[in-house]
Structure formats: structure tokens, C-alpha cells
């Protein structure tokens, strides 16, 4: 089964004073994988950068660097993508995934067993600390010899039910512990909390940045620009497609045909969709508009 999604992502800055020098880094092009194919992509930056480079980062993500060395009072970064998404987990039975303790033990390096590259995502990272409170919260789902797919899915559902999604309740740099203790946040917080829970148990988990096709309430039309970038979690899970199980704790679901992956990293700091350093500018206003719509397959 395949879906095709059309995505528009616009980021606009309005500055109170001239910006005389700006350098920006973006993760804005969706990945090409076995389950996801980018059939069209356009990136337009206004004003036109004096320098622009694209490259692949250490995690295999596509990223773009651009610089403006002439004065400007506004910046508009506009992306258009068309992506075909194929179902990843049609044959997966969560109860048939390995016991979570076996997966945990495979993350520990020893001479008697091969190195598992996924162990890179077991360790703490700048936005995801190891906290005893996270381990305590996670353990009820990870009972002895329970299949990792079932345990991780239950943890995902518990976060969905126990935490309140509230726009504006946290900021980009709000510590994980604050969001966890307050039991509310946005998709970035939900993903970081789940990743922290898994890592404190010795399991491997990635932060995923991307887009989600949201559906309007019955009888209402879709509003263009009303969507947003999204975040979810990849859990290392042998027997799953590509050995990673994509779970969305904000929506208590397996990430599938409605999810488009931009990039994967240790946490938000690795793959922020757009960030930069500027000289000048004074006070600025930021507006972001994202539209994700189904489109016919080509």
C-alpha cells in the first residue's frame, strides 16, 4: 500500500533592523529510503543566498547550508516536496519481536558478539539526559521477557494518555525533566520523553523529524498552512522493517503512511529543521506554515 503526500513548508523571518551577515543550516529535504521516495523537491530562499551547499551528515541525513553576506530585513525559506510513502509494517506482529532484555544486552559491546551500530543511540545526548524518574516511569511496560515491540507500543500509548499536548507550554530549549514533571508539552517533548525512557533501560532510540498528514474534524475543510513539523521515535527492534520500529507518542500510533521522515538523530538538536547565526537584525518575528496534503500517485 502506498500514499503520496504533497508538502509545503514556509519559514519567514521579519527583522527590525538590517541583518548584515547570516549563516543558516537546514534539514528540509525528506529522506529517500526503502519506504519513502522523494519524487519532487524544490527549495527557494529569498533573498538569494551568496553561498549554498548541500551535503550528507554523519547520520545519513540531507542538509543544506546557506549564507547571506548582504543586508536584508526579511528571510523566506520555502520548500515544496512530493513524497511517496509505502507501508513498512504490514507483516509485523509485535508479540513476535525479541524480548527487550535480549535487545538491551545486544547493545553492550563484548568480544563475544558483533558490534551493533544502533548502540550509538543508547547514550545520553544534549536534549535527552538519563533520569531515574524516566526509568521508573518506563519499567511497568517492560516486564520480564516481554517482547520489545509490545513493551515499546505500550509505553508510547501511556505517554499519549498521561501527558497533555499543549502548544506553547514548552520552548525549544525547555529541559526534558521540566516537561516530564509538568506532564505536558509538544511533539518534541513527547519524543524526547519516550527516547529518555528507552535509553535509561539500555535500549536504542532515535529522534525523528518530519511531517504528519493531519485530518480536519468531520465536516470541516483542511486549512492550508495549519499543519506543523512533527517528531516521533525510532526504537531499535530486530524483526521490524530495517530493524527500527517507528512510534509516534503524540498520537499513540505506529508511524506509517501519514508520516514523512525528514531526518534522524540523537535528539532535536542534531536535526532542527532550520537554525542559524545572524549579525544584526534586532527584534524579529517568525512565522511558520506547513501544509501536508494527499496527492494522486504519478
N, C-alpha and C positions, 0 to 999 in steps of 0.2 A: 504494500500500500504506500502511495506517495502523495504528498501535498506540495503545493507550490505557493510560496509566500513572497509578496512584494513589500519592500521595506523602504521607508524614507525616514532619515534621521537628520534633523537640523539642530545645530548648536550656534547660538548667536550671542555675541558679547557687544555691549554698548559701553564705551568708556567716557568718563567725564573730562579727561584730558588726553592729549596725544600719547599713544604708545610709540616709543621711538625704536624699540627693539623687542622682538618676541620670538620665542622658540617653543614649539609645541610637539607633543608626541601623542599619537592616536592609535587605538586598536579599533578600527572601524570597518574592516573588511571581514565578512563571515568566513569561517574555515571551509576548506574543501576536504571532505572525509569520505569514508565508505558510505556513510548515511546522509551526507549533505553535500550538494553540488551547487556552487555559485555559477549561475548562467549569465548574469549581467551584474556589473558593478561600475559605478561612477562616483568619483569624489571631486567636488568643486569647492575650492577655498577662495573666498573673496575678502580682502583684496588678494591678488595673485601673489603667492609666496616668491621670495627671491631665491629660495632653495627648497627642494623637496626630494626626499629619498625614501625608498621602501626597502624593508629587509625582514628577515625571519629572526625572531628572538630565540632565547635558549630553550623555551618550551615548545617551539614549533609554530608560534603564532605569527600572523602577518601584522606588521606595524608600519606606520608612516611617521616620518619626521619632517617638519617644515619650519622655515624661519622667514620672518619679515624684518627687514632692516630699514624700512622707510616709515615715516609717521602715519598712523591710522587711528581713527576714532571708533571703528567697529570691526568685528571679525565674524564672518559667517562660514561655517563648515557644514556642507550639505552632502549627504551620502544617499545614493539610491542603489538598492540591491534586489536581485531576484534570486531566490534560493529554492531548490528542490530538496525536500526532506523526505527520507524513506524511513519506514518503521524499523526500529532497531531490535525490539524485544519480543517479537511475535511468538517465538518458541521458548521463551524463558519462563521457567517455573521457579519462583522464589524459594520454595521449600526444598528444591534440589540443589541450591547453591551450597558451597562448603560451610562447615561450622566456622563461626567467626574466630574462635581460638586458633584454628589452623591457619587462617589468613593472617592473623596477628603474628603468629610465630614465623611465618614466611617472610615477614618484614625485618626480622632480626638477622643480621649478617653472621654467617659462620662458614668455616671451611668445608663443612659437610653438605652445604646446599648452595645452589646457584644464586647469584645476586639478582634481586628483583628491583627493576628500575623504579617501580611505583613507591618504593620505600622513601624516595626523595620527598614525598608528600605526607610523611608521618610526623615530621618535626614541627615545632612551633614556628610561626612566621610573624612579621611585624604587626599584622592586624589580628592574628589568632594565637593567643597565649594558651599554654596549658594551665587550666584552672581546676582545682579539686572539685569545685561546685559543678562544673560541666561533667566530670566523670561520674559524680554522684547522680546527676540527672539522667545520664545515659544508661547506667547499669541495669535498671529494671527491664529494659528492652533486650539486653544482651545476657540472657540466662545461659546456663551451661549447655554447650554443644548446639546452640540454636543456629540454624542456617543464617549466614550473614545477610542474605537478601531480605529475609523476613524481619530480622532484627533492625536493619537499617530503614526499611519501609515503616516499621512501627515507630521508630524514632522520628522519622520525617512527619508522620501523622500526629505524633504527640506535640511536636513543636508547633504545627499548624493550629492545634486546638488550645495549647497552653499559652501562646503568645498572641498579642493583638497587633495586627498590621495597622500602623498609623503614620500617614505621611507627615513629615516634619517633626516627628518625635525624636529623631536622632539626626546627626550630621555625619558627613563622610568620615570624620576622624573620631567619632564617639567610641570610647573603648568598648570592647566586647563585653566586659564584665558589667558595664552600666546597662547596656541593652538587655543582657541576661537577667540582671536583678530587677529591672523595671518590667520585664515580661512584655515589652513592646518594641517595635522598630519597623524597618522596611526590609525589602528582599535581601539587601546586602547584609543586614544584621541576622536575618533568619539563616542565610547561607553560612555566615561566619560561626554562628552558634552551633549549627549542625556539624560543621567541619571540626570545631573545637571539641565537641563531644566525642567524635570518632577518633581524633588523634590522641586524646587522653587515654583511650583504650588500646593504643598501639596500632590503630588502623590507618590506612592511607586514604586521603580525601583531597580533591581539587576544588578550587573555586572556579565557577564557570560564569562568564559574562556573555549576555546575548539579548535576544528579543523573544517576546511572547505574543502570540496572537490572542488578544482578549476579545471576548464576545459581549456585546451590549445586552442589557436587560431585555426581556421579551417585549416586543412592540416598539422598541426604540432603535433608531438608526445609529450606525457606527459614527463616531466623531473623529474626523481626521486630526492627527496631532495629539490625540488624547492618550495614546499609549506611552510607554516609557521603556528604557533599557531595563533588563531583568537580570537576575542572578540565581543560580542554583548550584547543586553539588554533584560531583562525580565521586562515587565510592569505589575503591578497588574491590572487584568482585569476580574472581575467576568463575568461568562458565557464562558470564554475561557477554554481550557483544563487545568485542575489543577488550574484555576483562574490566570494564568500567560500567557501573550502574548509575545512570543519571537520575537524580531525585530532586524534586522541587518542593522544599518545605513550606514555601509561601502559599502553595496551593495543594499540598498533600497529594502529590501525584508523581508518577514517573514522567520525566521529560521526554516528549516524543514528537509527534507530528506538528505540534503548535509551537515548538521551541526551536530557535535558530541560534547556534553557537557562534559567538564572535571569537572568544579566546579563553584559554585555561591557564591558571596559575596557582600560586600558593594561597593568595588572598587578593582582595580588591586592589591593593597597592601595586601588584605586578601588572595588572591589565586594565587600569582605569581607561574608559573609552577615549577620554581626551584630557590632557593636562598640559601645563606649560609654565614658563617663566617669562615675565614681561618687565620692561623698564618703562616707567611712566604709567599713564592710564588713570591714576586717581581712583575715584569711586567707579564701580562698574555694575552693570545689570546683566544678568544671564537668563536666557530663555532657551528651553529645550523642547522640541516637538518630535514625537516619534509616531509613525503610522505603520501598522503591520496589517496587511490585507491579503486575503486569498486571491490568487490569480490563476487562470487556466494554465495547465501544463502545455509546454511547447511541443 
